[in-house]
Amino acid sequence: MNYSKIAAALGGVLMAIGVSMVLPLIWSLYYGEHDWTTFLLCSVGTTFIGAIAYKSNNLEGSLNNKEALAVVSFSWIEASVFGAIPYLLSGTFTSFADALFETMSGFTTTGASVLTDVEVLTHGILFWRSLTHWLGGMGIIVLFVAILSTLGVGGMQMFRAEAPGPVTEKLKPRISETAKILWYTYLALTIAETLLLFVFGMPLFDALCHTFGTLATGGFSTKNASIGFYGNPLIHWVIILFTFLAGANFALHYQAFRGRSLKYFWRNAEFKLYTLIVLFSIALISIDLLSRVALPFETILRQASFQVISLITTTGYATADFNEWSLFSKALLVILMFIGGCSGSTSGAIKVGRILVLVKQSILELKQSLHPRAILSPKIDGKSITKEVLINIQEFFFIYIVIVGISVVIMAFLGLDLVSAFTAVAATLGNVGPGLAKVGPTQNYSFISDVGKYYLSFLMLLGRLELYTVLVLFLPSFWRK
Amino acid sequence: MRVIIIGAGKIGFNIAKILVQEKHDVIVIEKDEERAKILMESLDIQVIIGNGASSSVLREAGINEANLVVAVTEIDEVNMIACMLAKNFSVDKTVARVRNPEYLEDNPEQSKRVLPGIDLVINPELVTAKEIAKLIDVPEALDVVYYGNGKIQLLELKITAEAPVANKYIKDLKFNYPYLIVSIFRAGKMMIPRGDDKLLANDIIFILAKTKEMIRIERLLGTEREKAERVMVLGGGFTGYHLARILEERKYKVTIIEKDYNRCLDLSNKLQNTLVIHGDATDIDLLKTESAEDADIFVCLTDDDKLNLLVSLIVKNLGTKRTIAQVRRSDYISLMQSVGIDVGISPRTLTANAILRFINKGNNVLSVTLLSNESAEMLEFIVQPDSKIINSKLRELNFPSGAILGSIFRKNQVIIPKGDDVILPGDMVTVFVLPKNKLRVLEYLNVEK
């Protein structure tokens, strides 16, 4: 392992983080808030440290697989550590555990918060909070690969280690071009949503922050009541639409845009299943709500759609306190938290693509017992899935469930009741944000001990980088020469 | 017409034989001396020994005066190169046999575009698969041919002993739908029946009718159509693959049995809904586990005629309704059909047919179909204004013997002709001909080829 190369790459990522801190600085100056000095200091400091690491080391030649994995995991850790400093310097948090939890939650697009009142925060801090979502959503490494076109094969390794989903497809022959296209698509959707929200009456600052929260499937809001604060149903519907889009594969958005046709979506089995799960869940919860509460049909449909899409895409925005809903609806929502959006989206959790493969394979296993000599191969969109990918997905599912199991026990040991412990783990590992009971949509994670916060932060990282990238660092042979 | 045939295998031989009968000049290029000698001794043709993809050999064969090149060697690349070279010598029409699906597109028109210089790309496995698929759609028929944009159907059917029409005079068969029995094949002889001929059990008849009415006519003939659902295929070669792909699209439930494991993997990856079974089809337990007895149609496509026959007999014995088998040696077909295989298919005959159909498709001839292992032909052509057969009632025409007018297709309407009907210029008509009368009939009809 070449530590010099790793340090250089980490320096490069840090510079990107440092430069991005200029944006909250601008808002801070615009609103004339006292903490602009914090952002100036952090931005200059972070960029400077990054530059030293980048310049004093050498990133020439390609990174190998091990180095790429190390770079990705450590980039996310360093981004969260340096990203936590503005919270500490501005006095938002006094404890490092809180600041790290909030930043990790931001970058991993979890949206779980330890803040009880966000409306007292300065615009600079609120913007930084939402910006971490936006950067982490499409991915800091993907951004880094897009900016630095000289990474070559190492770039592909890093890209694969960060991008969600079992298979990474290249849209262009060069990985750097692929990364650029994804970021441009992301940017285009960001501009579209911001404009729409602004048109429907949201102030520009709020519109930007909430767009960051939706497209990254994050969940940080600038209001204590989350999206529920805004009364205009159109705002809710816009956010429902864009959350749904953010849960789909961004490569599909690009292809559909380039081909000027929606057929790319309908031809994609994963997208079809995703849509089907969403519609089915909305229908079930709407029926459940209709039988219990006396609200106009549109309101019920909107509430059901918002919550279902918010949770399946692992966003975590809320327009209703679903903790008060029936056990049936709550159970359904918890299952959605495990499913997640599509591969290649900004969402977390297991992903519909993996579920689809697992379901198909299970059906084939049943078929195999009827036809012992049959040669069966699972197929998605007419293409068969290789043995390696299949095993990778089965292992992923197994490890995911094992980690949930162990983590629930740990959280219970730290004093959480079973529902809170279980949903806190599901919501952080799946990058969702709110869970149920004590960590429900109107609650927050501040009551959990520091150890618990560090552990949940770790789960968020595990979930965002889809287990393997982080877990591999724990193999002793990874570090051996 | 001057024709150069490259490759004197079974297909090349068949085509040469038929073209010589039709009085064309045929030159065959064959690289194997032994094979060339056999050819020279049995047909009145010129044979050149050499590589057909070499331009000097082609020049020696007189490529500059040739109108048609048919490249049917065993090697795809040789066939393709030969045709491309021939086009450079400005030959009018070129035909190449290409077996590897990797060179082909699904749509023949596209294949023409990706393989410049080849007017007809013929893929024997695909032709065979398409033919079998046609038979699976009409499972009771021994052969199916369509005319008039698919609105006219010609079926080859076997009259069973229990059929209500057995032992009846043709003139006594009063159906409410127009139809025409163009021919009866009985005891190895093809004949054109008259009203006072009887239909006997085990006769094989060729019947023409409107496609949409054929089902009802069949019911009256006692050859009820039973829609097939489950198809089992033995042998996962190119033909098996193409067949499964076509049947999948038509929503049949297909099972392929193949004994090579890697081929199974490949098939399983390429096919969407077909069940691929790895195993040996002579293993009766395997056939039982996969419930071969419930299959509506069992298709044997291995390269081994004996194995195809054996497995057909096994599954027939287990209770499969119908068996179709590929037969390499076309002379065995009638024998195999007499012991238990319902339909025997010869890929080589089919390929030769397809090539001949293309060659004959000139001027006003729309198609030529060889029927029942070349014992009869069906011509489809457009009637010209100067033809002898127009503007008088059919009963007044002096139609030559050994031929019968089958159908008339006029302005998208089907007419199954009777004595009072009249042929008009521009009609698309089909005529059934016995081979020995063919030239005379063509002369009478004034059909240019």
Chai-1 contact restraints between the chains, C-beta under 6 A:
chainA,res_idxA,chainB,res_idxB,connection_type,confidence,min_distance_angstrom,max_distance_angstrom,comment,restraint_id
A,R373,B,I277,contact,1.0,0.0,6.0,A-B,restraint_1
A,R373,B,H278,contact,1.0,0.0,6.0,A-B,restraint_2
A,R373,B,G279,contact,1.0,0.0,6.0,A-B,restraint_3
A,A374,B,L275,contact,1.0,0.0,6.0,A-B,restraint_4
A,A374,B,I277,contact,1.0,0.0,6.0,A-B,restraint_5
A,I375,B,C264,contact,1.0,0.0,6.0,A-B,restraint_6
A,I375,B,L265,contact,1.0,0.0,6.0,A-B,restraint_7
A,I375,B,S268,contact,1.0,0.0,6.0,A-B,restraint_8
A,I375,B,V276,contact,1.0,0.0,6.0,A-B,restraint_9
A,I375,B,H278,contact,1.0,0.0,6.0,A-B,restraint_10
A,S377,B,S268,contact,1.0,0.0,6.0,A-B,restraint_11
A,S377,B,N269,contact,1.0,0.0,6.0,A-B,restraint_12
A,S384,B,N269,contact,1.0,0.0,6.0,A-B,restraint_13
